[in-house]
Amino acid sequence: MTDPAPVAPSPKPAAPSSALPPTDHEAAGPLTESAAPSATTAEDFRRNLAAVRARIDAAARAAGRDPAEIRLLPVSKTVPEERLRAAHAAGITQMGENKVQEAKRKATNLADLGIHWALIGHLQTNKARDAAAFADEFQALDSLRVAEALDRRLQAAGRGLDVYVQVNSSGEPSKFGLEPDAVADFLAALPAYSSLRVRGLMTLAAHTDDADRIRECFRIMRSLRDAGLQAGTVGDGQLSMGMSGDFELAIAGGSTCVRVGQAIFGARPATDSPQRPASSAR
């Protein structure tokens, strides 16, 4: 099997709308994200968690939704292990990581805590063995080569893995993910990899302060999810979308999982970026 063509369409310009802070996983851009004060103690984490949960609850109610439908996935990438122990003491039992090597080290050193580890960053096939050994879920599947590599390793280990298919809903060439038109065929091919349990779709919205353009990204995702539910190819139809700067809009757009980092852990190094390296190829 071959992957769907990864060519992303050029995004259409939109009229400026209400300004938003940038999304949690973006590199430095035209916006400056508002991060919570750096959390180091369990009490710090409880305070930041309460503030984020209050925002989630308010956004859900404003959208006529039950706040219990919204899963909060704290993004712990770049955060030292001693601070993650404090986060766990505050009640954080699941954590999202971008890089396999960092996540594997943390999973090993914090094994006594029983944390649920979610990989949310791009995965190369040569890292599939490591991911299959410890990850509880993978939210950035966008390649059948990676699906095959994961399935082979998982079958050998006698494990299964929850996966979300990543979609480039914004059309930005810096982002990983399938183009929307390729999603249906990609989902239809995944039953061949029986150790992968498809749970839904994931996206990073456009890196912009244009709220209407961000809403359009989420509208695209909901439409793709609904089509997948009708076809029976997208599991229970979860939508992982929304980060520290835009999760209220994501919740209004139907998100069932928001990935929040800096609003919980505090600011991370400005050089950190989840986007496609200029020299990389899918």
C-alpha positions, 0 to 999 in steps of 0.5 A, spaced: 500 500 500 502 507 498 500 513 502 495 518 500 499 524 496 501 529 502 500 535 498 496 540 502 492 546 498 494 553 499 490 556 505 484 561 502 485 568 505 480 570 510 478 577 513 481 579 519 477 577 525 477 577 533 485 576 535 487 570 539 493 568 542 497 563 538 496 555 539 500 551 544 505 547 540 507 553 535 513 556 533 515 563 534 510 567 530 506 573 529 503 572 536 505 571 543 502 566 547 500 567 554 503 562 558 501 560 566 506 562 571 511 556 571 509 550 576 513 547 580 509 544 586 503 540 586 499 546 589 502 550 583 499 545 578 492 544 582 492 552 581 493 552 573 489 546 572 483 549 576 484 555 571 484 551 565 478 546 567 474 553 569 475 555 562 474 548 559 467 548 563 465 555 561 466 554 553 463 547 553 457 550 557 457 556 552 456 551 546 451 547 549 455 541 551 457 537 557 463 539 560 465 532 562 465 530 554 471 534 554 478 530 555 484 535 558 490 532 555 496 536 559 502 536 554 508 535 558 514 536 553 520 539 555 518 539 562 523 536 567 521 529 570 521 532 577 516 537 576 512 531 572 512 528 579 509 534 582 504 534 577 502 527 578 501 529 585 496 534 583 492 529 579 495 529 572 495 522 570 496 522 563 501 526 559 502 528 552 509 528 549 512 530 542 519 526 541 519 519 542 526 519 545 524 524 551 517 520 552 521 513 552 526 516 558 520 519 562 516 513 561 522 509 564 524 513 569 517 515 572 514 508 571 512 507 578 507 513 577 503 509 572 502 515 567 498 514 561 503 516 555 500 520 549 505 521 543 502 527 539 508 529 535 510 526 528 513 519 528 518 516 523 518 509 522 525 508 525 522 510 532 516 505 531 519 500 536 520 505 541 513 508 541 510 501 541 514 499 547 511 504 552 506 509 548 498 508 550 496 512 544 499 516 538 495 522 536 499 523 529 498 518 525 499 520 517 503 515 514 501 508 512 508 506 512 508 508 520 502 504 521 505 498 518 511 499 522 507 500 529 503 494 527 509 489 526 512 492 533 505 491 537 504 485 534 510 482 536 509 485 543 502 483 544 500 490 545 494 494 542 495 502 541 489 507 540 491 512 534 488 518 532 489 520 524 492 527 524 489 532 518 493 538 516 486 542 516 490 549 515 493 547 509 500 550 512 506 547 509 510 547 515 505 542 518 504 534 518 498 531 517 494 528 511 490 533 506 483 533 508 481 530 501 486 524 503 483 522 510 477 517 507 481 513 503 487 513 509 481 511 514 479 505 510 486 502 509 487 502 517 483 496 518 489 492 515 493 494 521 489 490 527 493 492 533 491 499 531 485 502 534 482 508 531 479 513 536 478 519 531 482 525 528 487 530 530 489 537 528 493 543 529 489 549 527 492 555 523 497 559 526 493 565 526 490 571 530 484 570 525 478 566 529 474 565 523 480 561 519 481 557 526 474 556 526 474 553 519 479 548 521 475 545 526 469 545 521 473 541 516 475 536 522 468 535 524 465 534 517 471 529 516 469 526 523 462 525 521 463 522 514 468 517 518 462 515 523 458 514 517 463 510 514 464 506 520 472 508 519 473 513 525 472 508 531 468 512 536 469 519 533 474 523 537 476 529 535 483 532 538 483 539 537 485 545 541 491 548 545 492 553 550 491 559 545 484 556 541 481 551 545 475 555 547 474 555 539 475 548 538 470 546 544 465 550 540 467 546 534 466 539 537 473 538 540 473 532 545 480 532 547 484 539 548 492 538 548 494 544 553 501 545 555 503 552 557 497 554 561 498 548 565 506 547 566 508 554 564 512 557 558 517 552 555 523 554 551 521 559 545 525 554 540 521 548 541 517 547 535 512 541 532 512 543 525 515 540 519 523 541 519 525 545 512 529 539 510 524 533 512 520 529 507 514 525 509 
